Amino acid sequence: MGLDMILNSALKELEGTVKDLFCKKDDPESVHTFRIKARQLRSLLYFFKPLIEPNSYSAYQATLKNLGLAFSEIREYDVIIKYWMEITASNEDILPFPAKVTDYFSQRLTQLKKDTYHKVDEDYVLKNIKSIDTSLLIYNSKITSQKDFEKYCKKRIASIIKKISIDFDNLNINDDEAVHSLRKLIKKLRYSLKCLQPHTKSDYEKLLKNSKNISDVLGVICDCNRFIWILSNIGKSSSLEFTFEKGVFTGWLIEKRSAYLGMLNNLRV
């Protein structure tokens, strides 16, 4: 079983998103897709971590993490604008200055794009991606057959699910970092399964569906936590104040977070 082939396929998918990342800067999906593919490759590396030379693993994870982080704030403001549009659509009659808030976030997004694309160009991103040589990664593999591969996957999946279950059982929903960490672990499982499914005889569809449902719920909770923090800091770093709109937005986020926290009681991988 060519594990490097699976990793290389994910690497090629990431590389294939770079053109749109720089040619379609105004399309929120271009950044979103790039970040998903970077996370997908990072998840696969995590899945095969017991088989990978530690220094290479750490170096490549750091490279991919930095690429994703370079565009993380752009993604944040794409989503926060989407949330604000949802609020204004249902509360337009009580919001005195919705356009001011829209303009503020839009201007912030424009500046973030300007700063990001000034620091990070297409050549830089491609150079970092091409620095990841998947043929050198697997160093401790006894996987020489499909049977070995299936056995490894089953054991690794069970190990990850066990960790998820422990983190779920001990989750403090008021600990933003713990919620975020749980989401990252579930996404690692989900993206790994998605990449592995074409190469295995096992059926991961139910596990994929469950992990996606939990990841989506935790994603909304993490977004709400982050945006509440962003709103609380508007005015400290800006001359612009829109107290009423901030209050409405914050209250909406708190209600949304509470609703999604309630959903967690019925979800398990």
Summary of the structure (lengths in Angstrom):
residues: 269
radius of gyration: 20.6
end to end distance: 27.4
largest distance: 66.4
contacts: 786
relative contact order: 0.12
helix: 81%
strand: 1%
